[in-house]
Amino acid sequence: MSSIPQTQTADDAAIASRAIVWVGDLTVQQKSDVLESTLFAQLAADKQYSSATEEDTLQWYRKYTDTLGSIGWVVSKADFTEVKYDRTEGTVHDTVLEQLANDRTVSKALYASVSRALLTFARTGSRSDAEKVFDSASIASSSQFASFQIAVASVDDSGDVILTLLAWFYSSNKTVGNALWYSWKNATVTMKTSTLNMTLNSDIYAQVRSMIHNKLNDGNKFDLLVPLSMVYELTEPACTVDICVEKLRMY
């Protein structure tokens, strides 16, 4: 059964609450499983933690990943780092791309998928439905703290769905208006990043697929799932940092 109608999963990326999810190489059913399971886990964490502060968000993230584990996602690797940026000015999306480009553990394929997901999101336009959903979930009530994720799904040689979940948590003494497009001047931004690599146990997830879909549907939560349409050729070469940053600034 395909939980989400095919017209909603035909795109290669989607916003699922505070996550940008790249699902380009997956089947319709696999896309549905990734999007619904990640959204479900976020909502489960939302019930217990507000994400209003860094500590709350760390607790939220633990609940989020625990929920993913309980519905069939098997975590194979987890890394957590903290970075303090002392630049007098910058933007979050610049920082994300530069960090990934400088991380030797990040493959070219992963970097390409993240950059394309960001470009696709940027091209939805300011105050689009996707941006409204994303910022509403990502930005704390104080407007000085935000957290978001970029998730890249693919299929390995065994046919299993794997997910690289990249998360960012950051605070600033300036008002955060857009979680991903936030820019700062004369401020210090403190950022934590987390990377999780997971594999979906399809047998376990098959047992909870209908339950998850029905809970999302009954709670009218599918409005938090916004497909992103591709508006450029997938054959376009992967961005270098400078090229990707420049393209993002154009939107």
LUMGU-960471 format. One record per residue (C-alpha): residue number from 1; residue in one letter; x, y, z. Coordinates in nm, 4 decimals. Example, Ala and Ser with C-alpha at 12.3 -4.5 7.8 and 13.67 -1.06 7.14 Angstrom:
% residues 2
{site 1; 'A'; {1.2300; -0.4500; 0.7800}}
{site 2; 'S'; {1.3670; -0.1060; 0.7140}}
This chain:
% residues 251
{site 1; 'M'; {0.0000; 0.0000; 0.0000}}
{site 2; 'S'; {0.1242; 0.3503; -0.0770}}
{site 3; 'S'; {0.0390; 0.5660; 0.2217}}
{site 4; 'I'; {0.0686; 0.9042; 0.0531}}
{site 5; 'P'; {-0.0873; 0.9514; -0.2932}}
{site 6; 'Q'; {0.1694; 0.9180; -0.5710}}
{site 7; 'T'; {0.1131; 1.2773; -0.6797}}
{site 8; 'Q'; {0.2504; 1.3870; -0.3419}}
{site 9; 'T'; {0.5586; 1.1664; -0.3535}}
{site 10; 'A'; {0.6672; 1.2156; -0.7152}}
{site 11; 'D'; {0.9082; 1.4936; -0.6187}}
{site 12; 'D'; {1.2645; 1.4359; -0.5114}}
{site 13; 'A'; {1.2453; 1.6425; -0.1921}}
{site 14; 'A'; {0.9875; 1.7455; 0.0654}}
{site 15; 'I'; {0.9471; 1.9451; 0.3826}}
{site 16; 'A'; {0.8395; 1.7267; 0.6738}}
{site 17; 'S'; {0.7829; 1.9709; 0.9600}}
{site 18; 'R'; {1.1372; 2.0887; 1.0575}}
{site 19; 'A'; {1.3149; 1.8513; 0.8174}}
{site 20; 'I'; {1.4140; 1.8906; 0.4531}}
{site 21; 'V'; {1.4073; 1.5359; 0.3157}}
{site 22; 'W'; {1.5764; 1.4254; -0.0070}}
{site 23; 'V'; {1.4202; 1.1060; -0.1469}}
{site 24; 'G'; {1.5246; 1.1242; -0.5117}}
{site 25; 'D'; {1.6317; 0.7631; -0.5709}}
{site 26; 'L'; {1.3464; 0.5920; -0.3877}}
{site 27; 'T'; {1.0304; 0.4204; -0.5051}}
{site 28; 'V'; {0.6934; 0.5753; -0.4248}}
{site 29; 'Q'; {0.6435; 0.3399; -0.1303}}
{site 30; 'Q'; {0.9924; 0.4041; 0.0037}}
{site 31; 'K'; {0.9422; 0.7804; -0.0216}}
{site 32; 'S'; {0.6169; 0.7453; 0.1668}}
{site 33; 'D'; {0.7821; 0.5358; 0.4388}}
{site 34; 'V'; {1.0680; 0.7838; 0.4887}}
{site 35; 'L'; {0.8479; 1.0937; 0.4939}}
{site 36; 'E'; {0.5768; 0.9515; 0.7156}}
{site 37; 'S'; {0.8137; 0.7884; 0.9642}}
{site 38; 'T'; {1.0272; 1.1013; 1.0073}}
{site 39; 'L'; {0.7205; 1.3214; 1.0450}}
{site 40; 'F'; {0.5654; 1.0800; 1.2943}}
{site 41; 'A'; {0.8820; 1.0767; 1.5056}}
{site 42; 'Q'; {0.9001; 1.4565; 1.5080}}
{site 43; 'L'; {0.5415; 1.4838; 1.6268}}
{site 44; 'A'; {0.6053; 1.2261; 1.8989}}
{site 45; 'A'; {0.8955; 1.4409; 2.0231}}
{site 46; 'D'; {0.6830; 1.7567; 1.9997}}
{site 47; 'K'; {0.4375; 1.6093; 2.2488}}
{site 48; 'Q'; {0.7029; 1.5959; 2.5212}}
{site 49; 'Y'; {0.9473; 1.8785; 2.4467}}
{site 50; 'S'; {0.8953; 2.2355; 2.3293}}
{site 51; 'S'; {1.2348; 2.2974; 2.1615}}
{site 52; 'A'; {1.2284; 2.6437; 2.3176}}
{site 53; 'T'; {1.5871; 2.6172; 2.4406}}
{site 54; 'E'; {1.8998; 2.4254; 2.3488}}
{site 55; 'E'; {1.8541; 2.1810; 2.6363}}
{site 56; 'D'; {1.4897; 2.1237; 2.5426}}
{site 57; 'T'; {1.5950; 2.0614; 2.1830}}
{site 58; 'L'; {1.8577; 1.8076; 2.2812}}
{site 59; 'Q'; {1.5911; 1.6230; 2.4811}}
{site 60; 'W'; {1.3572; 1.6576; 2.1827}}
{site 61; 'Y'; {1.6207; 1.5111; 1.9520}}
{site 62; 'R'; {1.6757; 1.2113; 2.1794}}
{site 63; 'K'; {1.3025; 1.1402; 2.1824}}
{site 64; 'Y'; {1.2906; 1.1850; 1.8051}}
{site 65; 'T'; {1.5695; 0.9364; 1.7394}}
{site 66; 'D'; {1.4351; 0.6928; 2.0010}}
{site 67; 'T'; {1.0987; 0.6974; 1.8229}}
{site 68; 'L'; {1.2628; 0.6320; 1.4882}}
{site 69; 'G'; {1.4391; 0.3357; 1.6452}}
{site 70; 'S'; {1.1141; 0.1977; 1.7842}}
{site 71; 'I'; {0.9436; 0.1903; 1.4430}}
{site 72; 'G'; {1.2178; 0.0175; 1.2466}}
{site 73; 'W'; {1.5090; 0.2541; 1.1892}}
{site 74; 'V'; {1.8391; 0.1003; 1.3041}}
{site 75; 'V'; {2.1068; 0.3561; 1.3963}}
{site 76; 'S'; {2.4519; 0.2493; 1.2796}}
{site 77; 'K'; {2.6519; 0.5650; 1.3518}}
{site 78; 'A'; {2.6042; 0.8850; 1.5514}}
{site 79; 'D'; {2.8328; 1.1899; 1.5750}}
{site 80; 'F'; {2.7800; 1.5136; 1.7685}}
{site 81; 'T'; {2.9922; 1.8271; 1.7395}}
{site 82; 'E'; {2.9758; 2.1861; 1.8573}}
{site 83; 'V'; {3.1103; 2.4771; 1.6558}}
{site 84; 'K'; {3.1327; 2.8421; 1.7572}}
{site 85; 'Y'; {3.1331; 3.0918; 1.4735}}
{site 86; 'D'; {3.3032; 3.4213; 1.5477}}
{site 87; 'R'; {3.2572; 3.5735; 1.2039}}
{site 88; 'T'; {3.1172; 3.9232; 1.2052}}
{site 89; 'E'; {2.8634; 3.8163; 0.9456}}
{site 90; 'G'; {2.7361; 3.5061; 0.7723}}
{site 91; 'T'; {2.4323; 3.2978; 0.6836}}
{site 92; 'V'; {2.3141; 2.9609; 0.8074}}
{site 93; 'H'; {2.2903; 2.7998; 0.4644}}
{site 94; 'D'; {2.6455; 2.9155; 0.3788}}
{site 95; 'T'; {2.7662; 2.7593; 0.7033}}
{site 96; 'V'; {2.5846; 2.4316; 0.6369}}
{site 97; 'L'; {2.7363; 2.3925; 0.2906}}
{site 98; 'E'; {3.0844; 2.4926; 0.4021}}
{site 99; 'Q'; {3.0740; 2.2555; 0.6965}}
{site 100; 'L'; {2.9744; 1.9636; 0.4758}}
{site 101; 'A'; {3.2329; 2.0537; 0.2113}}
{site 102; 'N'; {3.5072; 2.0564; 0.4746}}
{site 103; 'D'; {3.4012; 1.7284; 0.6357}}
{site 104; 'R'; {3.6033; 1.4453; 0.4850}}
{site 105; 'T'; {3.3449; 1.1910; 0.5979}}
{site 106; 'V'; {3.0814; 1.3523; 0.3721}}
{site 107; 'S'; {3.0721; 1.1897; 0.0287}}
{site 108; 'K'; {3.0273; 1.3806; -0.2949}}
{site 109; 'A'; {2.6909; 1.2110; -0.3412}}
{site 110; 'L'; {2.5688; 1.3229; 0.0013}}
{site 111; 'Y'; {2.6900; 1.6776; -0.0566}}
{site 112; 'A'; {2.5208; 1.6867; -0.3985}}
{site 113; 'S'; {2.1903; 1.5654; -0.2524}}
{site 114; 'V'; {2.1993; 1.8235; 0.0280}}
{site 115; 'S'; {2.2839; 2.1090; -0.2088}}
{site 116; 'R'; {2.0065; 2.0123; -0.4496}}
{site 117; 'A'; {1.7568; 1.9853; -0.1645}}
{site 118; 'L'; {1.8514; 2.3349; -0.0449}}
{site 119; 'L'; {1.8279; 2.4799; -0.3950}}
{site 120; 'T'; {1.4890; 2.3168; -0.4473}}
{site 121; 'F'; {1.3646; 2.4572; -0.1169}}
{site 122; 'A'; {1.5001; 2.8027; -0.1993}}
{site 123; 'R'; {1.3147; 2.8076; -0.5298}}
{site 124; 'T'; {0.9772; 2.7633; -0.3612}}
{site 125; 'G'; {1.0060; 3.1336; -0.2805}}
{site 126; 'S'; {0.9818; 3.3480; 0.0288}}
{site 127; 'R'; {0.6786; 3.2761; 0.2495}}
{site 128; 'S'; {0.5844; 2.9685; 0.0495}}
{site 129; 'D'; {0.3816; 2.6975; 0.2220}}
{site 130; 'A'; {0.6999; 2.4950; 0.2568}}
{site 131; 'E'; {0.8867; 2.7806; 0.4247}}
{site 132; 'K'; {0.5973; 2.8572; 0.6590}}
{site 133; 'V'; {0.5765; 2.4949; 0.7759}}
{site 134; 'F'; {0.9541; 2.4685; 0.8147}}
{site 135; 'D'; {1.0027; 2.7935; 1.0073}}
{site 136; 'S'; {0.7013; 2.7396; 1.2292}}
{site 137; 'A'; {0.8466; 2.4087; 1.3473}}
{site 138; 'S'; {1.2136; 2.5134; 1.3524}}
{site 139; 'I'; {1.2219; 2.8540; 1.5225}}
{site 140; 'A'; {1.1738; 2.8733; 1.8993}}
{site 141; 'S'; {0.9232; 3.1141; 2.0556}}
{site 142; 'S'; {1.2117; 3.3339; 2.1697}}
{site 143; 'S'; {1.3127; 3.3826; 1.8027}}
{site 144; 'Q'; {1.6774; 3.3513; 1.9107}}
{site 145; 'F'; {1.7130; 2.9761; 1.8750}}
{site 146; 'A'; {1.6388; 2.7374; 1.5878}}
{site 147; 'S'; {1.6859; 2.3725; 1.5006}}
{site 148; 'F'; {1.6341; 2.1871; 1.1763}}
{site 149; 'Q'; {1.7352; 1.8741; 0.9870}}
{site 150; 'I'; {1.8360; 1.7744; 0.6383}}
{site 151; 'A'; {1.7730; 1.4065; 0.5735}}
{site 152; 'V'; {1.9071; 1.2246; 0.2678}}
{site 153; 'A'; {1.7565; 0.8868; 0.1839}}
{site 154; 'S'; {1.8951; 0.6345; -0.0632}}
{site 155; 'V'; {1.8958; 0.2615; -0.1331}}
{site 156; 'D'; {2.2022; 0.0423; -0.0781}}
{site 157; 'D'; {2.3160; -0.2570; -0.2841}}
{site 158; 'S'; {2.0950; -0.4876; -0.0769}}
{site 159; 'G'; {1.7840; -0.2833; -0.1528}}
{site 160; 'D'; {1.7578; -0.1442; 0.2007}}
{site 161; 'V'; {1.6612; 0.2184; 0.2572}}
{site 162; 'I'; {1.9338; 0.4123; 0.4354}}
{site 163; 'L'; {1.8977; 0.7591; 0.5822}}
{site 164; 'T'; {2.1642; 1.0133; 0.6701}}
{site 165; 'L'; {2.0092; 1.2536; 0.9192}}
{site 166; 'L'; {2.1978; 1.5826; 0.9562}}
{site 167; 'A'; {2.0749; 1.8124; 1.2321}}
{site 168; 'W'; {2.1702; 2.1677; 1.3283}}
{site 169; 'F'; {2.0908; 2.3566; 1.6509}}
{site 170; 'Y'; {2.1963; 2.7190; 1.6778}}
{site 171; 'S'; {2.1417; 3.0274; 1.8926}}
{site 172; 'S'; {2.2009; 3.3979; 1.8311}}
{site 173; 'N'; {2.1490; 3.7280; 2.0097}}
{site 174; 'K'; {1.9751; 3.8517; 1.6959}}
{site 175; 'T'; {1.6183; 3.7701; 1.5952}}
{site 176; 'V'; {1.5930; 3.4590; 1.3776}}
{site 177; 'G'; {1.3333; 3.5155; 1.1082}}
{site 178; 'N'; {1.4127; 3.2222; 0.8791}}
{site 179; 'A'; {1.5669; 2.9055; 1.0163}}
{site 180; 'L'; {1.7745; 2.8172; 0.7097}}
{site 181; 'W'; {1.8178; 3.1585; 0.5453}}
{site 182; 'Y'; {1.9057; 3.3436; 0.8667}}
{site 183; 'S'; {2.1933; 3.5903; 0.8265}}
{site 184; 'W'; {2.3837; 3.7710; 1.1003}}
{site 185; 'K'; {2.6136; 4.0691; 1.1412}}
{site 186; 'N'; {2.8194; 4.1614; 1.4470}}
{site 187; 'A'; {2.6952; 3.8555; 1.6341}}
{site 188; 'T'; {2.8346; 3.5251; 1.7522}}
{site 189; 'V'; {2.6427; 3.2167; 1.6469}}
{site 190; 'T'; {2.6849; 2.8990; 1.8505}}
{site 191; 'M'; {2.5902; 2.5854; 1.6606}}
{site 192; 'K'; {2.5716; 2.2151; 1.7422}}
{site 193; 'T'; {2.5533; 1.9570; 1.4683}}
{site 194; 'S'; {2.4568; 1.5916; 1.4755}}
{site 195; 'T'; {2.4881; 1.3175; 1.2151}}
{site 196; 'L'; {2.2985; 0.9886; 1.2289}}
{site 197; 'N'; {2.3213; 0.7052; 0.9768}}
{site 198; 'M'; {2.0241; 0.4703; 0.9818}}
{site 199; 'T'; {1.8887; 0.1713; 0.7929}}
{site 200; 'L'; {1.5182; 0.0912; 0.7721}}
{site 201; 'N'; {1.4171; -0.2600; 0.8771}}
{site 202; 'S'; {1.1344; -0.2996; 0.6270}}
{site 203; 'D'; {0.9841; -0.5977; 0.8062}}
{site 204; 'I'; {0.9439; -0.4038; 1.1301}}
{site 205; 'Y'; {0.8152; -0.0921; 0.9566}}
{site 206; 'A'; {0.5587; -0.2940; 0.7599}}
{site 207; 'Q'; {0.3988; -0.3841; 1.0930}}
{site 208; 'V'; {0.3467; -0.0194; 1.1931}}
{site 209; 'R'; {0.3026; 0.1492; 0.8527}}
{site 210; 'S'; {-0.0778; 0.1584; 0.8615}}
{site 211; 'M'; {-0.0865; 0.2732; 1.2239}}
{site 212; 'I'; {0.1508; 0.5615; 1.1517}}
{site 213; 'H'; {-0.0367; 0.6680; 0.8409}}
{site 214; 'N'; {-0.3728; 0.6573; 1.0185}}
{site 215; 'K'; {-0.2465; 0.8603; 1.3139}}
{site 216; 'L'; {-0.1075; 1.1265; 1.0837}}
{site 217; 'N'; {-0.4267; 1.1295; 0.8803}}
{site 218; 'D'; {-0.6630; 1.1323; 1.1788}}
{site 219; 'G'; {-0.4662; 1.4169; 1.3360}}
{site 220; 'N'; {-0.4718; 1.6195; 1.0120}}
{site 221; 'K'; {-0.0905; 1.6262; 1.0161}}
{site 222; 'F'; {-0.0302; 1.5847; 0.6441}}
{site 223; 'D'; {-0.0361; 1.9639; 0.6100}}
{site 224; 'L'; {0.3097; 1.9447; 0.7689}}
{site 225; 'L'; {0.4310; 1.7428; 0.4708}}
{site 226; 'V'; {0.4951; 1.9676; 0.1710}}
{site 227; 'P'; {0.6437; 1.8207; -0.1494}}
{site 228; 'L'; {0.9047; 2.0327; -0.3267}}
{site 229; 'S'; {0.8925; 2.0364; -0.7052}}
{site 230; 'M'; {1.2144; 2.0065; -0.8997}}
{site 231; 'V'; {1.2690; 2.3015; -1.1341}}
{site 232; 'Y'; {1.6121; 2.2213; -1.2774}}
{site 233; 'E'; {1.7795; 1.9316; -1.4525}}
{site 234; 'L'; {1.8966; 1.6460; -1.2327}}
{site 235; 'T'; {2.1918; 1.6104; -1.4689}}
{site 236; 'E'; {2.3262; 1.9444; -1.3449}}
{site 237; 'P'; {2.6741; 1.8922; -1.1931}}
{site 238; 'A'; {2.7052; 1.8921; -0.8174}}
{site 239; 'C'; {2.7747; 2.2370; -0.6740}}
{site 240; 'T'; {3.1008; 2.3523; -0.5364}}
{site 241; 'V'; {3.0547; 2.5520; -0.2160}}
{site 242; 'D'; {3.0961; 2.8875; -0.3894}}
{site 243; 'I'; {2.8604; 2.7999; -0.6749}}
{site 244; 'C'; {2.5940; 2.6570; -0.4429}}
{site 245; 'V'; {2.6111; 2.9579; -0.2128}}
{site 246; 'E'; {2.5797; 3.1945; -0.5062}}
{site 247; 'K'; {2.2809; 3.0057; -0.6451}}
{site 248; 'L'; {2.1101; 3.0066; -0.3068}}
{site 249; 'R'; {2.1636; 3.3808; -0.2750}}
{site 250; 'M'; {1.9844; 3.4285; -0.6078}}
{site 251; 'Y'; {1.6670; 3.2954; -0.4452}}
